[in-house]
Amino acid sequence: MDQHKVLELVKSGTTIINLSEKLGEDFHRSIVPKLYQWWRNNSLEVKRSWGGKLGKTETIVYSNSSCFLPDDEIRIVELESAEILRIATWNVNSIRIRLPLILSWLAEEQPDIVCLQETKVEDHQFPEQELREAGYNSVFAGQKSYNGVAILSKYPIDDVRIGFKSGYDGDNKRLLRAVIEGITIVNVYVPQGQTEDSPKFLYKLEFLGKLLEELSAGYTQKDRLVLLGDINIAPDERDVVSADAMQNVVSFHPKEHEFIEQFKQWGLQDIYRQFHKDGGLFSWWDFRTRGFEKNEGMRIDHIWVTDSIADQCQSCEIDVNNRSQPKPSDHAPVVCVVKNR
């Protein structure tokens, strides 16, 4: 059977031909991998009756052990372009520990795009199947016990790049980029930095410099771009409990604030501040000091956008309620609602 004819059958939802038949090596090499790719990315719907044994068909969610059966009905899921996108960032502080909370939150809040940081898991242990069953495609880059970033999306994820294009800091999984619905999503987990006399602080400043170089080399302020994640910087005195107590403390250090200004000058806006001018609004609270109970925290999780996105933003909120759930992360999700023109 002609390859183009097969794709037309898939698009129309017609019963798939028997893939066990001898259809030729070229067919299997070109078409079958494409079908599996679509299925894996939730772009293909597979209805199965198990040879007519079921009175009705059931929808089969892809798993790593999945295969097509001869009488499967398959069709491409035609996703309409989203009019509204709910875009979120969340440092989950171990995706395996937090998975029940993540799945519950996804089901309740229904974000369209979610950037996760500190997944703390190697790629072969990432819960891709559980997230797929929840309706989300995912791309991820992780390492054991530290760092790790992931992007979840209800929509196709394209043009994925892990790490810096220059190859900088390749051993640490802190940067992940993708294009979703025509928007470049840059998910970043900036190093914490420890103390101002620590080599880790120099690493943080270098990382921020390389991130600014990456943006400047690859994009312009006119691009539809969202940079979001755990930036590990409280931008101004409204974002900490006491600016006096935080003088020259890492995460509120003048050298970090210089980078905040440079990102702004490049063309990024801290979209949360478009909707919230008051202080005392935080996204992270220290477990050790019971910071959440005392409302003593910092706003260090951010969604930064270019002007073309800022004009379309309808709201941006910190989901403080999530932080009060059983076994929470020490960070709360930040969610921005964007009109997708």
Legacy VTK file of the C-alpha trace (Angstrom):
# vtk DataFile Version 3.0
C-alpha trace
ASCII
DATASET POLYDATA
POINTS 341 float
0.000 0.000 0.000
1.191 3.500 -0.847
2.709 5.352 2.117
0.682 8.506 1.469
-2.493 6.423 1.369
-1.675 5.013 4.821
-1.277 8.503 6.244
-4.607 9.523 4.728
-6.239 6.495 6.366
-4.759 7.501 9.704
-5.996 11.052 9.346
-9.507 9.897 8.511
-9.644 7.405 11.377
-9.964 4.378 9.098
-8.959 0.963 10.469
-5.240 0.501 10.118
-3.906 -2.059 7.704
-2.308 -5.183 9.088
1.190 -4.089 10.021
2.251 -7.717 10.348
1.843 -8.202 6.603
4.865 -8.114 4.318
4.629 -4.506 3.228
8.221 -3.926 2.401
11.251 -2.687 4.266
10.880 0.879 2.998
7.326 1.070 4.329
8.231 -0.061 7.819
11.286 2.163 7.946
9.405 5.315 6.943
5.808 4.980 8.135
5.762 2.782 11.230
8.260 4.893 13.233
6.195 7.978 12.391
3.044 6.320 13.719
4.779 5.340 16.934
6.205 8.848 17.335
2.746 10.393 17.000
1.307 7.858 19.427
4.062 8.513 21.963
3.454 12.275 21.744
-0.318 11.960 22.282
-0.884 13.077 18.703
-2.352 9.722 17.708
-5.495 8.127 19.140
-5.616 4.337 19.162
-8.956 2.560 19.648
-8.802 -1.179 20.326
-11.479 -3.884 20.525
-9.065 -6.779 21.065
-10.172 -8.627 17.966
-13.835 -7.894 18.534
-13.845 -9.536 21.957
-14.911 -6.289 23.601
-18.379 -4.967 23.061
-16.882 -1.518 22.633
-13.494 -0.088 21.800
-11.144 1.324 24.422
-8.553 4.036 24.027
-4.996 2.746 24.448
-2.427 5.110 25.950
1.072 4.616 24.622
3.659 2.898 26.798
7.182 1.699 26.062
5.853 -1.828 25.513
3.026 -0.763 23.201
2.490 -2.170 19.740
-0.209 -1.862 17.087
-2.665 -4.702 16.538
-4.121 -5.487 13.096
-7.645 -4.241 13.848
-6.685 -1.110 15.754
-8.477 2.040 14.683
-6.051 4.922 14.662
-6.367 8.561 13.775
-4.366 11.725 14.174
-5.634 13.961 16.948
-6.131 17.331 15.325
-5.369 19.850 18.062
-6.700 23.313 17.486
-4.327 26.138 18.246
-4.865 27.270 21.815
-6.578 30.613 22.310
-5.442 30.748 25.934
-2.299 29.147 27.382
-1.698 28.526 31.059
2.088 28.447 31.452
3.638 27.413 34.764
7.001 26.999 36.452
7.567 24.832 39.511
10.667 23.658 41.353
9.371 20.302 42.561
12.431 19.317 44.624
12.363 15.641 43.450
9.770 14.538 40.927
9.571 11.020 42.358
8.730 12.226 45.858
6.344 14.864 44.544
4.657 12.822 41.785
1.275 12.302 43.550
1.065 16.035 44.253
2.115 16.876 40.687
-0.514 14.587 39.140
-3.212 15.924 41.445
-2.239 19.511 40.632
-2.193 18.858 36.881
-5.655 17.284 37.043
-7.099 20.152 39.066
-5.386 23.161 37.478
-5.025 21.899 33.886
-2.015 24.013 32.890
-1.056 23.773 29.217
2.719 24.074 29.640
4.670 23.312 32.825
8.386 23.798 33.382
9.809 21.748 36.248
13.146 22.173 37.998
15.083 20.004 40.428
13.557 16.799 39.134
16.568 14.992 40.685
16.163 11.868 38.564
18.059 10.224 35.735
16.234 10.108 32.432
15.455 6.390 32.544
13.583 6.934 35.833
11.595 9.986 34.726
7.830 9.249 35.092
7.076 9.849 31.437
4.301 7.257 31.274
2.405 8.587 34.282
2.525 12.091 32.826
1.448 10.837 29.409
-1.565 9.157 30.989
-2.355 12.500 32.609
-2.434 14.044 29.117
1.029 15.595 28.915
3.895 15.160 26.489
7.248 15.640 28.174
10.890 16.328 27.404
13.481 16.190 30.130
17.138 16.213 31.051
18.097 14.837 34.430
20.836 13.522 36.631
20.958 11.525 39.828
20.054 13.404 43.044
20.753 16.901 41.679
19.378 19.459 39.247
17.177 18.208 36.406
14.710 20.106 34.220
11.598 19.055 32.313
8.898 20.587 30.125
5.368 19.155 30.099
2.845 20.155 27.466
-0.626 19.331 26.230
0.540 20.474 22.805
3.291 19.166 20.506
6.812 19.981 21.673
9.206 20.981 18.905
12.800 22.097 18.410
14.082 20.766 21.730
17.569 21.660 22.926
19.192 20.515 26.152
21.760 22.795 27.737
23.655 25.702 26.288
24.288 25.815 22.563
27.923 26.651 23.354
28.290 23.468 25.403
28.877 25.404 28.619
28.149 23.475 31.855
27.202 20.351 29.949
27.457 18.021 32.948
24.740 19.869 34.866
21.153 19.585 33.685
19.925 23.107 34.283
18.669 24.382 30.933
16.044 23.079 28.525
14.530 24.863 25.552
11.590 23.968 23.301
9.053 25.588 20.998
5.366 25.089 21.813
2.488 26.801 20.004
4.975 29.138 18.354
6.434 30.292 21.675
10.035 29.610 22.638
10.032 28.207 26.166
13.345 28.436 28.036
13.289 26.486 31.295
16.201 27.273 33.619
17.386 26.256 37.059
19.960 28.852 38.090
22.577 27.739 40.690
21.788 28.864 44.229
25.268 30.227 44.890
25.612 29.523 48.623
27.629 32.499 50.006
29.314 35.477 48.367
32.822 34.158 49.110
32.043 30.683 47.770
33.184 29.353 44.362
29.521 28.429 43.886
28.642 32.121 43.811
31.184 32.715 41.055
29.637 29.772 39.211
26.189 31.371 39.593
27.367 34.682 38.177
29.118 32.940 35.302
25.966 30.904 34.600
23.843 34.051 34.467
26.330 35.648 32.097
26.268 32.640 29.783
22.471 32.615 29.872
22.369 36.252 28.810
24.851 35.473 26.012
22.664 32.562 24.887
19.603 34.810 24.621
21.484 37.611 22.882
23.042 35.261 20.325
19.907 33.305 19.461
16.946 35.640 19.851
15.749 39.215 19.715
13.349 41.163 21.871
10.737 40.788 19.115
10.653 36.996 19.431
7.802 35.334 21.304
9.894 34.017 24.169
9.247 33.009 27.772
12.179 32.433 30.113
11.023 30.873 33.350
12.183 28.744 36.229
13.893 28.848 39.574
16.090 31.889 38.987
17.263 31.888 42.625
17.208 35.691 42.801
14.780 37.943 44.647
14.737 41.024 42.384
13.975 43.785 44.903
13.085 44.537 48.507
9.441 43.554 47.973
10.592 39.983 47.317
12.224 39.343 50.706
11.134 39.677 54.323
13.794 42.259 55.205
16.032 43.994 52.700
18.269 45.178 55.531
18.808 41.660 56.822
19.508 40.427 53.273
22.213 42.953 52.374
24.987 41.194 50.403
23.306 37.832 51.002
23.264 35.483 48.008
19.880 35.477 46.251
19.612 39.187 47.081
23.116 40.308 46.213
23.962 43.502 44.248
25.914 41.486 41.672
22.830 39.357 41.041
20.666 42.456 40.775
23.017 43.751 38.090
22.105 40.711 36.007
18.402 41.297 36.636
18.849 44.761 35.121
20.743 43.328 32.156
17.955 40.852 31.419
15.460 43.711 31.588
17.601 45.838 29.273
17.804 42.945 26.832
14.017 42.923 26.646
12.532 40.664 29.321
9.793 41.639 31.740
9.110 40.119 35.154
5.470 39.486 34.312
4.407 38.847 37.908
5.060 42.495 38.698
2.660 43.563 35.953
-0.162 42.272 38.139
1.231 42.500 41.683
2.964 45.609 43.005
2.907 44.758 46.717
5.624 43.115 48.756
5.475 40.040 50.969
4.515 37.694 48.113
6.835 34.705 47.998
7.355 31.497 46.013
9.874 29.757 48.305
9.910 29.180 52.051
12.581 27.362 54.073
11.417 24.080 55.615
14.029 24.330 58.358
12.730 27.596 59.822
9.019 26.888 59.181
9.133 29.828 56.829
5.793 29.074 55.197
3.933 29.123 58.482
5.559 32.491 59.309
5.303 33.822 55.736
9.050 34.347 55.732
10.256 33.496 52.264
11.551 34.890 48.981
10.157 35.314 45.486
12.810 33.516 43.467
10.688 31.596 40.919
9.967 33.751 37.902
8.281 34.021 34.529
10.062 36.542 32.313
8.630 37.373 28.899
9.381 39.501 25.866
7.135 42.452 25.011
5.066 40.511 22.469
4.096 38.025 25.184
3.683 40.639 27.922
1.011 42.393 25.868
-0.980 39.151 25.806
-0.664 38.220 29.497
-3.933 38.190 31.420
-2.730 37.171 34.881
0.187 35.740 36.823
-0.238 34.092 40.224
1.739 32.120 42.798
-0.228 29.006 43.775
0.380 29.367 47.503
-2.301 26.773 48.253
-0.111 24.117 46.653
2.594 24.787 49.231
0.140 23.945 52.033
-0.579 20.443 50.680
0.841 17.265 52.278
4.468 16.554 51.317
4.924 19.769 49.305
7.990 21.130 47.611
9.580 24.100 49.334
8.596 26.059 46.201
5.116 26.923 44.952
4.100 26.921 41.277
3.880 30.231 39.448
1.229 30.315 36.704
0.800 32.851 33.919
-2.242 33.033 31.628
-1.438 34.163 28.089
-3.720 34.949 25.186
-2.192 33.031 22.276
-2.644 35.242 19.246
LINES 1 342
341 0 1 2 3 4 5 6 7 8 9 10 11 12 13 14 15 16 17 18 19 20 21 22 23 24 25 26 27 28 29 30 31 32 33 34 35 36 37 38 39 40 41 42 43 44 45 46 47 48 49 50 51 52 53 54 55 56 57 58 59 60 61 62 63 64 65 66 67 68 69 70 71 72 73 74 75 76 77 78 79 80 81 82 83 84 85 86 87 88 89 90 91 92 93 94 95 96 97 98 99 100 101 102 103 104 105 106 107 108 109 110 111 112 113 114 115 116 117 118 119 120 121 122 123 124 125 126 127 128 129 130 131 132 133 134 135 136 137 138 139 140 141 142 143 144 145 146 147 148 149 150 151 152 153 154 155 156 157 158 159 160 161 162 163 164 165 166 167 168 169 170 171 172 173 174 175 176 177 178 179 180 181 182 183 184 185 186 187 188 189 190 191 192 193 194 195 196 197 198 199 200 201 202 203 204 205 206 207 208 209 210 211 212 213 214 215 216 217 218 219 220 221 222 223 224 225 226 227 228 229 230 231 232 233 234 235 236 237 238 239 240 241 242 243 244 245 246 247 248 249 250 251 252 253 254 255 256 257 258 259 260 261 262 263 264 265 266 267 268 269 270 271 272 273 274 275 276 277 278 279 280 281 282 283 284 285 286 287 288 289 290 291 292 293 294 295 296 297 298 299 300 301 302 303 304 305 306 307 308 309 310 311 312 313 314 315 316 317 318 319 320 321 322 323 324 325 326 327 328 329 330 331 332 333 334 335 336 337 338 339 340
